[in-house]
Amino acid sequence: MLSDAALDQIFRAARTHNKWTPKPVSDVTLQAIYDLLRWGPTSANCNPARILFLRSREAKQRLAPALSAGNLEKTLEAPVTAIVANDLDFAEKLPQLFPHQPDAKNWFAAPAVQEVTAMRNGTLQGAYLIIAARSLGLDTGAMSGFDNAKVDAEFFPGGRIRSNFLCNLGYGDPAGLFQRSPRLDFDEACQIL
């Protein structure tokens, strides 16, 4: 079992950050985040998430027109913004990722099955990204509040990869935190049958 300090870092004390210190995030750290998140489970090991890590001013400026007004400043200020996207052609990799089932690629032939599988599992992988980043000492700021169509046209023009959500990464400035919002208690959200 993880220590209370580790659980605090990943969940209980972790916050969604809106302001960032200028401390950079290295390529090595971004690779370490991926090297952790890739081990999280997905259906048939399909791994549909595709992640663009935007760090340069030029890349952030390409993203800026798609951002809502409330997300613009914090995203431009963040050391890195990850575009978490889903590859609808994920099944093409199944011979590599799920080799013990040679027919697995065909399980996802229908477009509706591709879309729902990519969204569900790509979202899981995005959550793994947040957990991995926090476990490595980074702060995160996941968000919607952007125009998916504009992001996709700018960064994924082929149409088979679609943006899901954005996640700012870096070292948060606690001065930008809001008061912590409450969460539902177990009895409000769960049942044991």
N, C-alpha and C positions, 0 to 999 in steps of 0.2 A: 504494500500500500504506500502511496506517496505521502510525504510529510504534510502536515498542516500548512507549512510555509509554501510548499510547492502548489498545493491546492488553492491557497490564497492567491498566488501569483497567476495561476491559470484561470481561476474562476472567481472566487469570493471577493478578492480585493481588486481584481482587474477591472478596468473601466474603458469605456469608449472615449477616445481622446479627440479633441477638437483643436488643440493648439500643440505645437511641436517645438522642441529645441532644435538647434541647427546641427546637432550631432549626426554625421552621415551613417548610412547603413551600407555595409560593404557587400561586394559580390559574394564573398565567402558566406556571409550571413544569409543572403537570399538563397544561395544554393543549399545551405543547411536547413532552412525552412522547408524547401521542397523535399530534401532528403528525409525529413521527418513525415511530412504530410502524405507522401506517396505510399506509406505503409498502411494508412487507414483503409478500412474495407469499403468496397463498392460492389454493386451487383455484377456477378461473373467477372470480377476484377476488371471492369470495363474502363476505369480511369478516364472519364470524358473531360475533366477540367483541363483548360489551357489557360495559362497565367502569363500576362504581360506585366512586367515590373517597370513602371515608368519612373525614372529618376531624373533624367535630364530636363532642363528648362524647355527645350524644344518639344519633347514628348508631352510634357504637362500642358504646353500651349496648344497642342493638337487636341488634347482632351477638354480643355477649358470651354469651348462652345457648347459642349454637351452637358455641362454641369448646371444644376440649379443654383440660384443666387446664394442660398444658404450653405452650399458645399464648395463654392469656388475658392474662397480665401484659404480655408483649412486644407484643401487638396493641393493648392499651389505651394503652400508652406510645408507640407509633409515631405520628409526626405524621399519617400517612395510611395507611389500609389499602385496597388496591384489591381489590374482588371481581371477578375475571375470570370472566365467564359467557359462555355460548353461546346464541345466538338460533336456535331451531329454525326460525323463519320467515325465515331469512336470504335465501332465494330470492326473497322478495317485493321485495328491493332489486336483483335482478339486471338488470332493465331499465335501471336507472340505472348499475350498476357494470360490466356486461358487455354494453353496448348492441349490439355487433357480432354477437351471437348471440341473436336474438329468442326462440329456443326454449329458452334456457338454464334458465329457471325450471322447465321440465318435467323437466330432468335430475334434479332433486332432489325429485320428487313422492312417492316412496315413503318412508314414515316411517323405515325402517331406514337409507336413504341419507341422509336429513336428519340423523339422529342421529350417524352416523359422520363425516359431512362437517363438521358443526358442531363436534364434539369435536376432530377432527384439526386443523382450521384455526383454531379458537378457541384451542387450546393453542399453536399456532405464534404467534398474535398475542400471547398471554400471554408467550411467550419474547421476542418483539420488545419488549414493554413493559419487561422486565428489562434488555435491552440498551440501549434508549433511555434509561431512567432512569440507568443507570450511565454512559452517554456524556455525560449532562448533569450528572454529579457527585454524584448521589444514591447511596445505598446501598439494598439491597433485602433482603427476607427472605421469599421465596416459601415457601408451606406448604400442606399438606393438614392433617389433624388438626382437622377441624370437621365438623359435621353438615350435609351438603348439603341435606337435606330441610328442616331448620329455616331455613337461609339462604334457600332458595327460597321457603318460605312467608312469610317476613318481608319479603323484598326483591323477589321476582318472583312474586307470587301468581297471575298468569295462567297459569303452567305452560309457556309456550313459551320462556322464558328460564331456563336452568339454570346454577347455579354450577359452576365447574370447580375453581379454586383461589384462594387468597388471596395477596396480596403486600403486605407492609409496605414503606413507602417513607419515606425521610427521610435523616438524617445519622447514621450509626451511631456508637455508642460502642464503641471497640475493646476496652474492658474486658469486654464481653460475648461476645467471640469465643472459640470453642473452637479447639483445635489443628486445623490443616487436615487434613482426611481425604484419604487417597490417592485417586488416580484410576487407572483401567486404562491400561496402555500400549497403544500402537497395535496391537501383535501380539496382544494379548489381546482386543481389541474389533473389529478390522478385518481384512479380507482384500482383496487386490487380485487379481482374476481376469483 
